Amino acid sequence: MGASDSKLTFKQGIFRLSEAQEIAADDAYWTGFWELPESAEDVFSLFSPADIRRTRDNNLANLETLVLAVTSRLCILRNHPSFPDPELAPERDALNCIRVLTRLLPFLYEAEHLEDWEDKFFWGARRKRSRRGQIVKTEVLFDEADPNQTPVDAAPEFEQAKPLAEEIIDTLIDLLFFSEFTLPKAPSGKSKVTYAIWQTGVGCNTPVASTKEFENNRTEILRLLLTLASKSMYMSANLLPVKGVKAITYMATCSDKQVVLSTLCSLLNTTLKYNPATWRVPYDHVVFKDSKQILVTYCLQLLLVLILYPIPEPGNGPPPKNFFRHFLGRLHRPQDFQFLVDGMTRILNQPLQATTAYLPGSHKSLTWAPEMIMLFWEALQCNKRFRSFIIDTDRAHDFVVLVLFYAVDQRNDPTKQGLIRMCIFVLQTMSVEPNFGKSLNKTFEGQESLPASIRVANFHGTYADYLITSIYTLLTTSKGKLDAIYPALLAIINNIAAHVQNIGRAPSSKLLQLFASMSSPSFLFANETNHTLLSSLLEALNAIIEHQYRSNPNLVYAVVRSRKRFQALRDFTLESGQEEIERQSQLRKEQGNELARADSIDSLRSPTVPRTPTLRDVPEENAAFAIGDDEDEDSDAESHPPELVQSPPQPPSGGSRSASIASVDESVPLQLRGMSEKARGKRPVGQPAFSRQNSTTSLMSMSTPTLGQNEFFTPSTTWIESWLPELPLHTILTLIMELTPKVTEDTAAALETIRGTEVRGIEPSPIRVHLFEWSPMSLGWYESLLWGFVFAGEMVVAKGTAGVWNNTSIRLFKVQEAAAQAPSLLAPRGAVDAVGSNLVQRIGNLNLRGATTQGAPRGANGGNNGPPTVRDV
């Protein structure tokens, strides 16, 4: 039969599925699903979403039979002694069974009304015909003398069987390590399933021969395993961490150590051995589709799905152990850690190299650098030895620069906010180690070789200086997009403060500029919790002064020069704050009049163009607006305080008058607090908690502020008195009192005086560490981020063909249409935007978009508007 005839017959068979008549399970019709398709593209293009939904909604029985038929055929082939023999047990049949299941499952997951059916069908207890029963069938042995007697020695026809989904997963895992299908031919007499690690690296020093065909087969199996796990996409983010996904739970809790280690190391080594620079022909990636890169994409994504998965608690005792995460945490050999670090930096460095290439776009662009950052973060969290290794060998410096590149370079891209937040949390995780803070005192060399987006002009400092400067940039130039993680940014400074030495003049000035902004009435009065950010910054300054006074004369000098700001903050009142705001308002009005006159002149020359305020042209921020502004020329106002952009106000739910953050719910991670109960969702009644081994805790007392002018919050004297006396000002005010009479206007002399003066009355306080805390809400954000990466990665892999999850009703994040793009050399079929998670518009104002059902299908991407994107606002 020709290719076109085969496709036509296959399509006709698909139409028959949705007809009213049920097709018998033993009908020869079912063989067409594994005999007729010639490629994955055939299955995905001919088996359209409309076909699947029509069958699902009109004749579910036929869809059940189809799933059972292809599953049965796949299991038979796996157990066939000749598989993969082209005649007796063809490889083609197994691949088509895998493709059909991959195509069907998302459309079953999206149907909320089928949830009970799906649970029973895939995970319910089963009986299947026993091997003897298949031979004997209805044969019963009777005594010839008395044919009416009861049967004796009758063969049982059925036996208990594993749930269908478990049988599918077990078969797929075996096929990942199957002789002549995904691995070289096994020696005669050996089992065809050999759990041999695919690549050298962790746990394997002996190379295993492979072929492109083996790699393609692994790719198809991994894609189905990911599809089985993708039930996650069809759950709301508040439900996912506490309810879990049975397919992932089954894989992650596998107790067979050999299976877990072989799978873990195969996925890990395949990912980290990949070298995108193997081909050096410019633009070769535009012409050729790299099948190896597709394999690596699925390896990395499935690896992450398994290791970051929190096992839901059963409610009556501790949860089962996630063995993939457990064994990743047990790695300890330095050569294994070196392998991990080399592989991760190779991938993360690629975009930096691509931006500096002489031929724009000539280097292959990898889409899974965000997933690699996620893998790095997971390794940091679950393996203390790995964390120590990268710090003790100074490889942490490389990761600081790489992570800051992804955060700073993309800080104003609305589709990358989830990635940026993750980068900040990675830095926070590293910063809790004392040796990390100490290692930052090393001089940063080679800064001029960095991409322009993260290069600091005229920089000649340490890694600590570079980190502080970069955090300042994120705080002051992200246009309010990162206000939800201001606490995490300040936590990083807090964690390193007691260990950093010789902070340069410019970074010291930037820290004091942040203080000027955060102590301003406009900032403090914007929200009832903004003072917590000011308190955090003061704690960081105190830690530097108390633990590294003599080693940081530049910072001490900057504090002394800003003495009037600190003294005025001590005496801050509601009236003085309001007067300051009125003064700034009047100043803005005067400046506005001057700008209006200038604009009227400019309008005679060119059309009026609306201008968006920036850091340097916001009137209030250009003025010296901090309370107690020093009037003398030697004040710290030599450069203006930065703007901390404030987000729009959020009205309270229910129409009642209330503050945006009325109370602190300890079940919500401190990085995610500040949203309403309605927005963040409640844990389902009766649902157990979750468990994430080797997790950490978070900021002890800092809640995430909503940095907006809150029309529902009115500052009061009582409110000010509730927090002002608690501000940690004693150390700084004591320092100012002791040093002011001794410090002269000459900078060199002042620094020398500071070094030689012992300040009395300052006692080092215990070093506080601000860690990251996991909760169901933060895990919901994290998993939505990962599955957003998976979804977008599949669209890139599909290269214009239908992706696995495209056109399905996804509830974990929001899929948006991208505008149609004209073909180009580098994007001949359109482009897919880089993605983050859309769990939140801001982490500080959580909005579970998937909590309510929209039109069917949600997230559908039909039409001609261009490829879908996962938008992370």
Order of alpha helices (4+ residues) and beta strands (2+ residues): alpha-alpha-alpha-alpha-alpha-alpha-alpha-beta-alpha-beta-alpha-alpha-alpha-alpha-alpha-alpha-alpha-beta-alpha-alpha-alpha-alpha-alpha-alpha-alpha-alpha-alpha-alpha-alpha-alpha-alpha-alpha-alpha-alpha-alpha-beta-alpha-alpha-alpha-alpha-beta-beta-beta-beta
